[in-house]
């Protein structure tokens, strides 16, 4: 896959999401040309700050005990309008409908606080061919105003079935229902119960502005092949963080997750974790079965 010359779009404020969702729906008619040419684009907004009431609502929904703690997962909520704006611009080569969030990594240089100001940006990153299709990395960064990066994340999405040369496919990687490493071999693990009420997707949408219909109602999710609405992956990730963060001696600095199988709403899951010297390895499992909803590490 080739790339075009770099371009940065500076916006005066976070853009509205409803026009972006309309453009996302229209993008379903877009045909994908191979080899895919991914533009080198970044969109950014300067001088933002955390809204106290929004942070409190997010924390209540995700299970964080401190209403004023800015969780390391929260900046991605602010990034939602930006990555929608970026991927619905004319010239973006993939339809948004059908993109699957497969991995998410967060690195936080220090704790974030309500009241501080920052710049936020989202950029299109690397693409790679894998067994299932084409992966794209989106890089999200939170920086001091005009200064150093405080927080960054990589959000990897998959477009199934898009390939240009089968000989270059990356065939490695775990199967969707397998546990890896210490989680698969651990003989002593701890378990926590996670509840996901039926309205979780709608409540998360009001905070994150991510109104993807697969998360909202059973009726809208069925249009896309799901039996019921599914929990947003970033809500599930934040819910895991809320349970595991208090078990660490200090605030975590890195949080890596692979998304495997959707969590249907309403639903119950079991959080299985193994505490190690340098962090926690975990998997969110189907409450009554062997399926893995997500797995990862918190350090």
GIZI-V994806 format. One record per backbone hydrogen bond with DSSP energy under -0.5 kcal/mol. CO is the residue of the C=O (numbers start at 1). NH is the residue of the N-H. E is the energy in kcal/mol with one decimal. If there is no record, write none. Layout:
co:nh:e
CO:NH:E
CO:NH:E
This chain:
co:nh:e
2:38:-2.1
7:42:-1.9
8:10:-0.6
9:11:-0.6
9:44:-2.5
11:46:-0.5
17:21:-2.3
18:22:-2.0
19:23:-2.2
20:24:-2.4
21:25:-2.3
22:26:-2.0
23:27:-1.7
24:97:-0.7
25:28:-1.3
26:29:-1.8
27:30:-2.0
31:33:-0.6
36:2:-0.7
36:38:-0.7
37:39:-0.6
38:4:-0.9
39:41:-1.3
40:7:-2.4
41:124:-2.4
42:9:-3.4
43:122:-2.5
44:11:-2.8
45:120:-2.7
48:118:-2.3
50:52:-0.6
51:55:-2.5
52:56:-2.2
53:57:-2.2
54:58:-2.5
55:59:-2.6
56:60:-2.2
57:61:-2.0
58:62:-2.4
59:63:-1.5
59:64:-2.0
65:67:-0.7
66:69:-1.3
69:71:-1.1
70:112:-0.5
71:74:-1.5
71:75:-0.5
73:76:-0.9
74:77:-2.2
74:78:-0.9
75:79:-1.3
76:80:-0.7
77:80:-0.9
79:82:-0.6
79:83:-2.3
80:84:-1.9
81:85:-1.9
82:86:-2.3
83:87:-2.2
84:88:-0.9
86:89:-0.9
89:92:-2.1
96:99:-2.2
100:102:-0.7
100:158:-2.7
102:259:-2.5
103:156:-2.3
104:257:-2.3
105:154:-2.4
106:255:-2.3
107:109:-0.5
107:152:-2.6
112:70:-0.6
113:116:-1.3
116:50:-0.6
117:145:-0.6
118:48:-2.8
119:143:-2.7
120:45:-2.5
121:141:-2.4
122:43:-2.7
123:139:-2.7
126:137:-2.6
128:135:-3.2
129:170:-1.6
130:133:-0.8
132:161:-3.0
133:130:-2.8
134:159:-2.9
135:128:-1.9
136:157:-2.7
137:125:-3.3
138:140:-0.5
138:155:-2.7
139:123:-2.7
140:153:-2.6
141:121:-2.2
142:150:-3.2
142:151:-1.9
143:119:-2.6
144:147:-3.4
148:144:-2.9
150:109:-2.9
150:110:-0.7
151:142:-3.1
152:107:-3.1
153:140:-2.9
154:105:-2.3
154:156:-0.6
155:138:-2.3
155:157:-0.5
156:102:-2.5
156:103:-1.5
157:136:-2.6
158:100:-2.4
158:160:-0.6
159:134:-2.5
159:162:-1.1
161:163:-0.6
165:168:-2.3
166:169:-1.4
169:171:-0.9
170:131:-1.3
175:178:-1.8
180:183:-1.2
180:184:-0.8
181:184:-0.8
181:185:-1.4
182:186:-1.9
187:189:-0.5
190:273:-2.4
192:271:-3.5
194:269:-2.4
196:266:-0.7
196:267:-2.4
197:200:-1.7
199:203:-2.4
200:204:-2.5
201:205:-2.0
202:206:-1.8
203:207:-0.9
204:208:-3.2
205:209:-2.7
209:211:-1.1
212:215:-2.1
213:216:-0.8
213:217:-0.9
214:230:-2.5
217:221:-2.2
218:222:-2.2
219:223:-0.7
221:224:-1.7
221:226:-1.8
222:225:-1.5
229:265:-3.0
232:235:-0.6
232:236:-2.3
233:237:-2.4
234:238:-2.0
235:239:-2.7
236:240:-2.1
237:241:-2.2
238:242:-2.5
239:243:-1.2
240:244:-2.3
241:245:-2.9
244:247:-1.7
245:248:-1.9
253:108:-2.7
254:299:-3.0
255:106:-2.0
256:297:-1.8
257:104:-2.5
258:295:-1.9
262:264:-0.7
263:231:-3.1
267:196:-2.9
268:287:-1.3
269:194:-2.9
270:272:-0.8
270:285:-3.4
271:192:-1.9
272:283:-2.3
273:190:-2.4
274:276:-0.5
274:281:-2.4
276:279:-1.0
279:276:-3.4
280:298:-2.5
281:274:-2.9
282:296:-2.2
283:272:-2.9
283:285:-0.7
284:293:-3.2
284:294:-1.1
285:270:-2.6
286:289:-1.1
291:286:-2.7
291:293:-0.5
292:261:-1.0
293:260:-2.9
294:284:-2.9
295:258:-2.9
296:282:-2.5
297:256:-2.3
298:280:-2.7
